[in-house]
Amino acid sequence: MTSDKLYNDPELVEFYDIENGWTADSEYLKTMAASRTSILDLGCGTGLLAAAIAREGSKRVVGVDPAAAMLDIARQRPGGDRVRWVEGDGRTVRLGETFDLVLLSGHAFQVFLTRDDQLAAMKTIAAHLSPQGHFIFDSRNPRVEEWKEWTPALSERVIVHPELGDVLAWNDVRHDPDTGVVEYDTFYRIAAGGRTFAAQSKIAFPSHEDLVSMMNEAGLVVEQWLGGWDGRRFDASASEIIPIGRLARPAVQSNRAQSMTSRT
Ligand SMILES: C[S@@+](CC[C@H](N)C(=O)[O-])C[C@H]1O[C@@H](n2cnc3c(N)ncnc32)[C@H](O)[C@@H]1O
C-alpha cells in the first residue's frame, strides 16, 4: 500500500496526472465542496482536487497522503500553497480538528486491503467529521469485475509525457478470489531509448454489504448510495459504489433528545 512505486517513485509519479487528471469525480466533488468551508482529502495524491477546491475561496483544506513524492507535486501546483499537506496514513492520522466534508477520491479507499484497514480508514473519517459534516468516497463494485479489462491486450495505450515524449503503457492483472484483492502491474515503455518503468500495486474490492457493516461499526450512516459520478443511484450492476453519509447520531445528542421527550 504505502510502498507502491506508482505513488512513491518520483519517476513513476510523473505519470500519475497524465494518466488520471481531472475526471468526473473531481468535478462532482469540487461542486460538493463549494458549499462547505472545511474539507479533508484523505489519500489526496498529487493534490489536483484539493488545490482546485482551495482556489475557489476562503476554505480550510487539508490533504493527507503517506507518499512524499505525490505531495511534492501537490505543493507545487497552483493553489497548493492554500492547502495544508500532511504526510500521514489514512488509517491512523488524527489531526485534532473536524471538517464539513471528508472525502477520498480516485478510488483511494481501495488501497486499504483488509477489513481491519478499511475499518480503520472509516474510523479516521468519523474522527474528523463535524456533527453536520458529510463524507464521500468511491470504490469499484466487485460484481462488475472491472479488473478483467486490465490485461495487456485490453489496456495498451499511448500517452505523451512532456519530457519523455511518446510512451507505450499497459497493465497486467491477477485476482485473488479468496481475499478479493487484485494485484496489477503498470508498465511504461519510453519510445525514445526503450527504457521501461514498472510498478506492482494491490487494491481491494469490498462489497456494498461489507461497506455497510463496517460503517455501522465505525459510527457512520449513509444517506445516499450513488452508482456513478453522473449521480445515478447505486444498484447491483453499478460500476461504482459511492456512499455519501455522516456521523451516526452522537450518543450525547440522542440522550438529550430522550430526556427532553420524557419531560414533555
Ligand atoms: C489512486 S491514488 C488517488 C489519489 C487522489 N485521491 C486522486 O483522486 O487522484 C491513491 C492514493 O492513496 C494513497 N495512499 C496509499 N496508502 C495510503 C494510506 N495508508 N493512507 C492514505 N492514503 C494512502 C497513495 O499514496 C495515492 O496517493
PDBQT file of the ligand as one rigid body, heavy atoms in Angstrom, charges set to zero:
ROOT
HETATM    1  C1  LIG A 301      -5.382   6.084  -6.745  1.00  0.00    +0.000 C 
HETATM    2  S1  LIG A 301      -4.498   7.288  -5.846  1.00  0.00    +0.000 S 
HETATM    3  C2  LIG A 301      -5.745   8.552  -5.620  1.00  0.00    +0.000 C 
HETATM    4  C3  LIG A 301      -5.141   9.919  -5.427  1.00  0.00    +0.000 C 
HETATM    5  C4  LIG A 301      -6.117  11.094  -5.450  1.00  0.00    +0.000 C 
HETATM    6  N1  LIG A 301      -7.109  10.990  -4.414  1.00  0.00    +0.000 N 
HETATM    7  C5  LIG A 301      -6.783  11.231  -6.795  1.00  0.00    +0.000 C 
HETATM    8  O1  LIG A 301      -8.007  11.271  -6.865  1.00  0.00    +0.000 OA
HETATM    9  O2  LIG A 301      -6.069  11.340  -7.778  1.00  0.00    +0.000 OA
HETATM   10  C6  LIG A 301      -4.388   6.533  -4.242  1.00  0.00    +0.000 C 
HETATM   11  C7  LIG A 301      -3.657   7.401  -3.237  1.00  0.00    +0.000 C 
HETATM   12  O3  LIG A 301      -3.757   6.756  -1.957  1.00  0.00    +0.000 OA
HETATM   13  C8  LIG A 301      -2.549   6.972  -1.285  1.00  0.00    +0.000 C 
HETATM   14  N2  LIG A 301      -2.391   6.016  -0.189  1.00  0.00    +0.000 N 
HETATM   15  C9  LIG A 301      -1.760   4.827  -0.172  1.00  0.00    +0.000 A 
HETATM   16  N3  LIG A 301      -1.782   4.293   1.069  1.00  0.00    +0.000 NA
HETATM   17  C10 LIG A 301      -2.458   5.178   1.842  1.00  0.00    +0.000 A 
HETATM   18  C11 LIG A 301      -2.797   5.222   3.217  1.00  0.00    +0.000 A 
HETATM   19  N4  LIG A 301      -2.458   4.236   4.049  1.00  0.00    +0.000 N 
HETATM   20  N5  LIG A 301      -3.460   6.301   3.689  1.00  0.00    +0.000 NA
HETATM   21  C12 LIG A 301      -3.823   7.313   2.854  1.00  0.00    +0.000 A 
HETATM   22  N6  LIG A 301      -3.530   7.321   1.529  1.00  0.00    +0.000 NA
HETATM   23  C13 LIG A 301      -2.859   6.275   1.047  1.00  0.00    +0.000 A 
HETATM   24  C14 LIG A 301      -1.494   6.828  -2.361  1.00  0.00    +0.000 C 
HETATM   25  O4  LIG A 301      -0.247   7.365  -1.959  1.00  0.00    +0.000 OA
HETATM   26  C15 LIG A 301      -2.169   7.576  -3.500  1.00  0.00    +0.000 C 
HETATM   27  O5  LIG A 301      -1.815   8.931  -3.491  1.00  0.00    +0.000 OA
ENDROOT
TORSDOF 0
